[in-house]
Amino acid sequence: MIFGFNPLVQIVHPDDAADAWMRAILAPTAGVFHIAANSLPLVKAIRLTGRQPTLIAEPMIELARWMGRPNPLKRWPYDRDFLRHPCVVDTQRAQAVLGWQARHTAEAILRSLSGGRRATPGQTRLHMQEL
């Protein structure tokens, strides 16, 4: 994570996505329907998976590039601009027109990915793998 930024993120459970898809196909309407579970701050989402966020000062990324390392974060999963200025979708149209509501909360989805393990301050990935 970029130090100083804690953007909102959204996810959706596959069962909820399938339910929304079926409702959209069967509904006598057209257009775009955004679907997602509730929004969560990224730090909370990471911790719910049993991991601790790694904070990186953005100037260090630029310094590494300046020193000749074009991609200092080889496994960086997101565009840095997205982490600073994310897009969070509004699901009200899907709720109003399709009658769709996410049955799975973001917290429940992320906890299921971690197998119920929770990280605590000071734990590393290695600690979590040993549990």
C-alpha positions as a printed Julia matrix, in Angstrom:
131×3 Matrix{Float64}:
   0.0     0.0     0.0
   1.08    3.52   -0.6
   1.69    5.19    2.75
  -0.99    7.77    3.5
  -3.71    6.28    1.3
  -6.47    3.92    2.43
  -8.97    3.83   -0.44
 -12.31    2.08   -0.43
 -12.43   -1.21   -2.32
 -15.35   -3.37   -3.42
 -15.72   -7.05   -4.14
 -18.61   -9.34   -4.95
 -19.21  -13.0    -4.16
 -19.57  -15.24   -7.25
 -23.03  -16.37   -6.09
 -24.17  -12.75   -5.82
 -22.73  -12.0    -9.26
 -24.59  -14.97  -10.75
 -27.82  -13.84   -9.09
 -27.43  -10.32  -10.51
 -26.64  -11.72  -13.96
 -29.78  -13.86  -13.97
 -31.93  -10.97  -12.77
 -30.51   -8.71  -15.49
 -31.22  -11.3   -18.2
 -34.8   -11.84  -17.06
 -35.64   -8.19  -16.36
 -37.57   -6.23  -19.0
 -34.96   -3.46  -18.91
 -31.59   -2.58  -20.38
 -28.5    -0.7   -19.35
 -25.63   -0.97  -16.96
 -26.02   -2.39  -13.48
 -23.16   -2.08  -11.01
 -22.94   -4.82   -8.4
 -20.76   -5.09   -5.33
 -20.9    -5.94   -1.68
 -20.38   -3.14    0.82
 -17.26   -0.97    0.48
 -14.3    -1.45    2.8
 -11.1     0.51    3.41
  -8.19   -1.35    1.81
  -6.33   -1.8     5.12
  -9.35   -3.54    6.65
  -9.8    -5.71    3.54
  -6.17   -6.84    3.69
  -6.4    -7.64    7.41
  -9.6    -9.64    6.92
  -7.66  -12.0     4.64
  -5.27  -12.73    7.49
  -2.47  -10.49    6.26
  -0.91   -7.22    7.31
  -0.57   -4.39    4.79
   2.91   -3.41    3.69
   3.24    0.36    3.59
   5.54    1.87    0.99
   6.44    5.54    0.81
   5.74    6.69   -2.73
   8.98    8.72   -3.0
  10.89    5.43   -2.53
   9.24    4.01   -5.65
  10.33    7.03   -7.67
  13.83    6.88   -6.18
  14.17    3.23   -7.22
  13.13    4.14  -10.76
  15.61    7.01  -10.83
  18.35    4.59   -9.72
  17.67    2.33  -12.69
  15.09   -0.11  -11.41
  12.16    0.46  -13.76
   9.83   -1.82  -11.83
  10.89   -1.9    -8.16
   7.57   -3.45   -7.16
   7.45   -6.53   -9.36
   4.37   -7.94   -7.7
   2.52   -4.65   -7.24
  -1.09   -5.68   -7.92
  -2.6    -2.27   -8.64
  -2.0     0.87  -10.58
  -0.71    3.45   -8.08
  -3.16    6.07   -9.31
  -6.03    3.67   -8.6
  -4.84    3.28   -5.01
  -4.84    7.03   -4.56
  -8.08    7.79   -6.39
 -10.25    4.63   -6.6
 -13.59    4.17   -8.26
 -16.39    2.88   -6.06
 -19.57    1.86   -7.85
 -23.13    2.72   -6.83
 -25.35   -0.35   -6.68
 -28.65    1.5    -6.16
 -29.87    0.95   -9.74
 -29.38   -2.82   -9.45
 -31.26   -2.75   -6.16
 -34.13   -0.6    -7.44
 -34.62   -2.06  -10.93
 -33.55   -5.69  -10.47
 -34.36   -6.12   -6.8
 -30.78   -7.31   -6.36
 -29.03   -7.15   -3.03
 -25.68   -8.71   -2.16
 -26.27  -11.6     0.25
 -22.59  -11.87    1.18
 -20.84   -9.0     2.92
 -17.35   -7.99    1.92
 -16.17   -8.97    5.4
 -17.57  -12.51    5.05
 -16.09  -12.94    1.57
 -12.62  -11.88    2.69
 -12.73  -13.97    5.87
 -13.61  -17.01    3.77
 -10.49  -16.42    1.69
  -8.31  -16.56    4.79
  -9.87  -19.7     6.2
 -10.87  -17.75    9.29
  -7.28  -16.78   10.16
  -6.75  -13.22   11.3
  -3.51  -11.36   11.4
  -2.56   -9.32   14.41
  -0.07   -6.47   14.55
   3.44   -7.86   14.28
   2.45  -11.05   12.46
   3.99  -11.68    9.1
   2.88  -13.92    6.27
   5.27  -16.57    7.6
   3.49  -16.5    10.98
   0.14  -16.93    9.27
   1.39  -19.85    7.15
   2.53  -21.64   10.3
  -0.93  -21.42   11.9
